[in-house]
Amino acid sequence: MPQAPASPPFVPGMPQVPALSSVAATCDENMVHVQVKKDLFGSGELIQASDISLGGCGVTGEDSVAQLLYFQSYLQACGSQVVMTNDSLVYSFSLTYIPRAISDTSAPIVRTSGAVIGIECHYLRLHNVSSNALQPAWIPYAATKTAEELLVFSLKLMTDDWKFERPSNIYYMGDLIHFEASVKQYNHVPLRVFVDTCVVTAVPDAAAAPSYLFIQNHGCLVDSKLTGSSSRFLPRTQDFKLQFQLEAFRFQQGDTGSLFITCLLKATAAASPTDAEHKACSFVGHKWAGAGGEDQLCSCCDGSCGSRKARDLTSVSGMWTWHPFFRPLSVCADYTF
């Protein structure tokens, strides 16, 4: 259930705090709904819709008669933070009020204080112990699925220096979005991970339109060739990890700034040779290059990279695939201050 912060005791000189009854929130399986009274502080001063946001996202509805403002967001959008405990997932949001100076007078003054209100959604974790793909009602921050072979795939957003998982999913046009795909092995031979395909959509449906398939043809990252961007795979340094970057963009028509990314990850035994269906290729310097030095395998990226002959998938411990559904990204049109 959403939790509202307790009001601190009154101390002379302390700023105003919102009344507890001024904010209400409900959480469903994949969204949070927030209702805010325009008389946020219970003082009779009504706030402006443009002065309050949910993690950077603006008001989605307003009732001028009841003097209410409404927000609606996916759990993974609007600057949410997620914490995993032993038995639950907790999504946290910040409802931020920053009053602007009164614009219809000559005095640059405000009559309300700023405020930040915490909102949380709690969900019990479901543990998957079967070999079937996990189909969650919520979209996990870094989705995982454990197979019978005790393999765990993940796809994470990383910081600019690639050292840490990125806490925010908000980007601006032209920013580089850093991804790290990985596979963990338990009681298994060493593995090598690949990103077979990645598609971007404006809604949480990989088959929806518009869409942009920026990794295709079994590991060909085509964005840099199509748009001249700096999107690419980084040189591989560890078999069980693969890093790549995508230059942030927005869809031209009907764009809300939200991007949903669905990727297909593959893993093979590290001892298996790479081939046309298991590679990581980028278009750099007007030519295709492999993240692991397999440049010759990337020549098919301009055509079709299907296998030329049937392969024995049971050799060298076989091959494993999994579809992780990644949380949405928010791409802003420009910097605002």
C-alpha positions as CSV (number, residue, x, y, z in Angstrom):
1,M,0.0,0.0,0.0
2,P,1.2,3.6,-0.6
3,Q,2.7,5.1,2.5
4,A,2.5,8.8,3.3
5,P,5.3,10.3,5.4
6,A,4.4,11.3,8.9
7,S,4.0,15.1,9.6
8,P,6.9,16.4,11.8
9,P,6.0,18.3,14.9
10,F,5.7,22.1,14.6
11,V,8.9,24.0,15.3
12,P,9.0,27.8,14.9
13,G,10.7,28.7,11.7
14,M,10.2,25.4,10.0
15,P,8.6,25.4,6.5
16,Q,5.0,24.4,5.8
17,V,4.3,20.7,5.4
18,P,1.5,19.3,3.4
19,A,-1.6,18.0,5.2
20,L,-1.7,14.2,5.3
21,S,-5.2,14.3,3.7
22,S,-4.0,16.3,0.8
23,V,-2.4,13.4,-1.1
24,A,-3.8,10.0,-1.8
25,A,-2.3,7.2,-4.0
26,T,-3.4,3.8,-5.2
27,C,-1.2,1.1,-6.8
28,D,-2.4,-1.5,-9.3
29,E,-0.4,-4.3,-11.0
30,N,1.7,-2.0,-13.2
31,M,0.7,1.6,-12.4
32,V,0.4,4.2,-9.6
33,H,-2.4,6.7,-9.4
34,V,-2.0,9.9,-7.3
35,Q,-4.6,12.4,-6.3
36,V,-3.5,15.8,-4.9
37,K,-5.6,18.6,-3.4
38,K,-4.8,22.0,-4.9
39,D,-5.0,23.3,-1.3
40,L,-1.9,21.2,-0.6
41,F,-1.1,22.7,2.8
42,G,-4.6,23.2,4.0
43,S,-4.0,26.9,4.2
44,G,-6.5,28.1,1.5
45,E,-3.7,28.9,-0.9
46,L,-4.2,26.8,-4.1
47,I,-1.2,25.5,-5.9
48,Q,-0.7,25.6,-9.7
49,A,-0.7,22.4,-11.7
50,S,2.5,23.5,-13.4
51,D,4.4,23.8,-10.1
52,I,4.0,20.1,-9.0
53,S,5.3,16.9,-10.6
54,L,5.7,13.2,-9.9
55,G,9.3,12.4,-10.5
56,G,9.5,15.0,-13.2
57,C,6.2,14.0,-14.9
58,G,3.5,16.6,-15.1
59,V,-0.2,16.4,-14.1
60,T,-2.3,14.1,-16.2
61,G,-5.7,15.3,-15.1
62,E,-7.4,18.1,-13.2
63,D,-10.9,18.5,-11.6
64,S,-11.5,22.3,-11.3
65,V,-14.7,21.8,-9.4
66,A,-13.2,19.5,-6.7
67,Q,-9.9,21.4,-6.9
68,L,-8.0,18.1,-7.4
69,L,-4.9,17.3,-9.5
70,Y,-4.2,13.8,-10.9
71,F,-1.1,11.8,-11.8
72,Q,-0.9,8.5,-13.5
73,S,2.4,6.6,-14.2
74,Y,3.8,3.2,-14.9
75,L,5.7,1.8,-11.9
76,Q,9.0,2.1,-13.8
77,A,8.5,5.6,-15.1
78,C,8.5,9.1,-13.6
79,G,11.8,8.7,-11.8
80,S,10.8,5.8,-9.7
81,Q,13.3,3.9,-7.6
82,V,12.9,0.2,-6.8
83,V,14.2,-1.7,-3.8
84,M,14.0,-5.5,-3.5
85,T,13.6,-7.0,-0.1
86,N,13.4,-10.7,0.9
87,D,9.7,-10.9,0.2
88,S,8.7,-7.7,-1.7
89,L,9.4,-5.1,-4.3
90,V,9.1,-1.5,-3.3
91,Y,8.6,1.2,-5.9
92,S,9.2,4.7,-4.6
93,F,8.2,8.0,-6.2
94,S,8.8,11.7,-5.2
95,L,5.9,14.1,-5.5
96,T,7.7,17.5,-5.8
97,Y,6.1,20.9,-5.4
98,I,8.3,23.9,-6.4
99,P,6.3,27.2,-6.3
100,R,7.0,29.8,-8.9
101,A,6.9,33.5,-8.2
102,I,3.5,35.1,-8.5
103,S,3.5,36.3,-12.1
104,D,0.5,38.6,-12.2
105,T,2.0,41.1,-9.8
106,S,5.2,43.2,-9.8
107,A,6.5,41.4,-6.7
108,P,8.6,38.2,-7.3
109,I,7.1,36.4,-4.3
110,V,5.6,33.1,-3.4
111,R,3.1,32.3,-0.7
112,T,3.7,28.6,-0.2
113,S,6.7,26.6,0.6
114,G,8.2,23.9,-1.6
115,A,7.7,20.3,-0.6
116,V,8.7,16.7,-1.5
117,I,6.3,13.9,-0.6
118,G,7.3,10.3,-0.7
119,I,4.9,7.7,-2.3
120,E,5.6,3.9,-2.2
121,C,4.0,0.9,-3.8
122,H,4.7,-2.5,-2.2
123,Y,4.4,-5.8,-4.1
124,L,5.0,-9.4,-2.9
125,R,7.7,-11.2,-4.9
126,L,6.8,-14.3,-6.9
127,H,9.5,-16.9,-7.1
128,N,9.8,-18.8,-10.4
129,V,11.4,-22.2,-10.1
130,S,10.2,-23.8,-13.4
131,S,11.9,-23.8,-16.7
132,N,9.1,-21.7,-18.3
133,A,9.8,-18.1,-19.0
134,L,8.6,-15.7,-16.3
135,Q,5.6,-13.5,-17.4
136,P,5.4,-10.9,-14.7
137,A,2.4,-8.5,-14.3
138,W,4.9,-5.9,-13.2
139,I,8.1,-5.1,-15.2
140,P,11.1,-5.8,-13.0
141,Y,14.0,-3.2,-12.9
142,A,16.5,-5.9,-14.0
143,A,14.4,-8.9,-15.0
144,T,15.8,-12.4,-14.4
145,K,14.7,-15.9,-15.1
146,T,16.4,-19.0,-13.7
147,A,16.3,-22.0,-16.0
148,E,16.7,-25.7,-15.1
149,E,20.4,-25.3,-15.9
150,L,20.7,-22.6,-13.2
151,L,21.4,-19.7,-15.6
152,V,20.4,-16.2,-14.8
153,F,20.2,-13.6,-17.6
154,S,20.0,-9.9,-16.9
155,L,19.9,-6.6,-18.8
156,K,20.7,-3.5,-16.8
157,L,21.1,0.3,-17.3
158,M,24.6,1.3,-16.3
159,T,26.3,4.6,-15.3
160,D,28.4,6.5,-17.8
161,D,31.6,4.9,-16.4
162,W,30.1,1.4,-16.6
163,K,30.9,0.7,-12.9
164,F,27.4,0.8,-11.4
165,E,23.8,0.2,-12.2
166,R,22.1,3.5,-13.1
167,P,19.5,4.6,-10.5
168,S,17.5,6.7,-13.0
169,N,15.8,5.9,-16.3
170,I,15.5,9.5,-17.5
171,Y,17.6,10.7,-20.4
172,Y,17.8,13.6,-22.8
173,M,18.0,13.7,-26.5
174,G,21.6,12.8,-27.6
175,D,22.5,11.1,-24.3
176,L,24.1,7.7,-24.5
177,I,22.1,4.9,-22.9
178,H,24.4,2.3,-21.5
179,F,23.2,-1.3,-21.3
180,E,24.9,-4.4,-19.9
181,A,23.7,-7.8,-20.8
182,S,25.0,-10.7,-18.7
183,V,24.5,-14.3,-17.8
184,K,25.4,-15.9,-14.5
185,Q,26.3,-19.6,-14.4
186,Y,25.8,-21.9,-11.5
187,N,27.2,-25.4,-11.7
188,H,27.7,-24.9,-15.4
189,V,30.4,-24.6,-18.0
190,P,31.7,-21.0,-18.7
191,L,29.2,-19.1,-20.9
192,R,29.3,-16.4,-23.5
193,V,26.2,-14.0,-23.8
194,F,24.9,-12.4,-26.9
195,V,22.1,-9.9,-27.7
196,D,20.3,-11.3,-30.7
197,T,17.7,-8.6,-31.2
198,C,16.4,-5.4,-29.5
199,V,13.3,-3.5,-30.4
200,V,12.1,-0.2,-29.1
201,T,8.4,0.7,-28.9
202,A,6.4,3.6,-27.4
203,V,4.1,1.2,-25.4
204,P,4.9,-2.0,-23.4
205,D,4.2,-4.3,-26.4
206,A,7.1,-5.4,-28.6
207,A,4.7,-5.9,-31.6
208,A,3.2,-2.4,-31.4
209,A,3.8,0.5,-33.9
210,P,5.8,2.6,-34.1
211,S,8.8,0.4,-33.4
212,Y,12.6,0.6,-34.1
213,L,14.6,-2.7,-34.4
214,F,18.0,-1.3,-33.6
215,I,19.7,-4.7,-33.1
216,Q,18.7,-7.3,-35.7
217,N,20.0,-10.1,-37.9
218,H,21.5,-12.0,-34.9
219,G,23.5,-9.3,-33.2
220,C,23.9,-6.5,-35.8
221,L,23.6,-3.1,-34.1
222,V,22.3,-1.0,-37.1
223,D,21.5,2.3,-35.5
224,S,24.9,3.9,-36.2
225,K,24.7,2.9,-39.9
226,L,21.1,4.1,-40.3
227,T,21.4,7.4,-38.4
228,G,25.1,8.2,-38.1
229,S,24.9,7.9,-34.3
230,S,27.6,6.7,-31.9
231,S,25.6,3.6,-30.9
232,R,27.7,0.5,-30.7
233,F,28.8,-2.6,-28.8
234,L,31.8,-2.1,-26.6
235,P,34.8,-4.4,-27.0
236,R,34.1,-7.6,-25.1
237,T,36.3,-8.1,-22.0
238,Q,34.4,-10.9,-20.4
239,D,32.5,-13.7,-22.1
240,F,29.6,-13.6,-19.6
241,K,29.1,-9.8,-20.1
242,L,28.3,-7.7,-23.2
243,Q,28.0,-3.9,-23.1
244,F,26.4,-1.7,-25.7
245,Q,25.3,1.9,-26.0
246,L,22.3,3.5,-27.8
247,E,22.0,7.2,-28.5
248,A,18.7,8.4,-26.9
249,F,15.9,9.4,-29.3
250,R,12.1,10.0,-29.4
251,F,9.6,8.7,-31.9
252,Q,8.6,11.5,-34.3
253,Q,4.9,11.0,-34.2
254,G,2.6,10.5,-31.2
255,D,5.6,10.5,-28.8
256,T,5.2,10.7,-25.1
257,G,8.9,10.4,-24.4
258,S,8.6,6.8,-23.0
259,L,10.5,4.0,-24.7
260,F,10.0,0.3,-24.0
261,I,12.9,-2.0,-24.9
262,T,12.5,-5.7,-25.5
263,C,15.6,-7.8,-26.2
264,L,16.4,-11.4,-26.9
265,L,19.5,-12.7,-25.1
266,K,21.4,-15.8,-26.0
267,A,24.1,-17.8,-24.2
268,T,26.4,-20.4,-25.6
269,A,29.3,-22.3,-24.1
270,A,32.3,-20.0,-24.1
271,A,34.3,-22.8,-25.7
272,S,32.0,-22.8,-28.7
273,P,33.2,-20.8,-31.7
274,T,31.2,-17.7,-32.7
275,D,29.2,-17.8,-35.9
276,A,26.8,-15.8,-38.0
277,E,24.0,-16.4,-35.5
278,H,26.1,-15.7,-32.4
279,K,28.0,-12.4,-32.8
280,A,28.0,-8.7,-31.7
281,C,28.6,-6.3,-34.6
282,S,28.8,-2.5,-34.8
283,F,29.1,-0.2,-37.7
284,V,32.1,1.9,-36.8
285,G,34.4,3.9,-39.2
286,H,32.2,3.0,-42.2
287,K,32.6,-0.7,-41.7
288,W,31.3,-3.6,-39.6
289,A,33.4,-4.7,-36.6
290,G,32.9,-7.4,-34.0
291,A,33.0,-6.8,-30.3
292,G,35.1,-9.8,-29.8
293,G,37.2,-9.4,-33.0
294,E,35.0,-11.5,-35.1
295,D,34.9,-8.9,-37.9
296,Q,34.6,-11.5,-40.7
297,L,31.3,-12.7,-39.2
298,C,29.8,-9.2,-39.5
299,S,29.9,-9.0,-43.3
300,C,26.4,-10.6,-43.4
301,C,24.9,-7.6,-41.5
302,D,24.1,-5.9,-44.8
303,G,22.2,-9.0,-45.9
304,S,20.9,-12.1,-44.1
305,C,22.8,-13.8,-41.3
306,G,20.9,-17.1,-41.3
307,S,22.9,-20.3,-40.8
308,R,24.2,-21.9,-44.0
309,K,24.0,-25.3,-42.6
310,A,22.2,-27.1,-39.8
311,R,24.1,-26.9,-36.5
312,D,24.1,-29.5,-33.7
313,L,22.6,-27.5,-30.8
314,T,23.5,-30.3,-28.4
315,S,27.2,-29.9,-29.0
316,V,29.4,-28.1,-26.5
317,S,26.6,-27.9,-23.9
318,G,24.1,-26.4,-26.3
319,M,22.4,-22.9,-26.5
320,W,20.0,-21.1,-24.3
321,T,17.7,-18.1,-25.0
322,W,15.5,-15.9,-23.0
323,H,13.3,-12.8,-23.6
324,P,13.9,-10.2,-20.9
325,F,11.3,-7.4,-20.9
326,F,13.1,-4.2,-19.9
327,R,11.5,-1.3,-18.1
328,P,10.7,1.9,-20.0
329,L,13.0,4.8,-20.5
330,S,12.0,8.5,-20.4
331,V,13.7,10.6,-23.0
332,C,13.2,14.4,-22.6
333,A,13.3,16.7,-25.7
334,D,15.8,19.1,-24.2
335,Y,17.3,20.3,-21.0
336,T,15.1,22.4,-18.8
337,F,16.1,24.2,-15.6
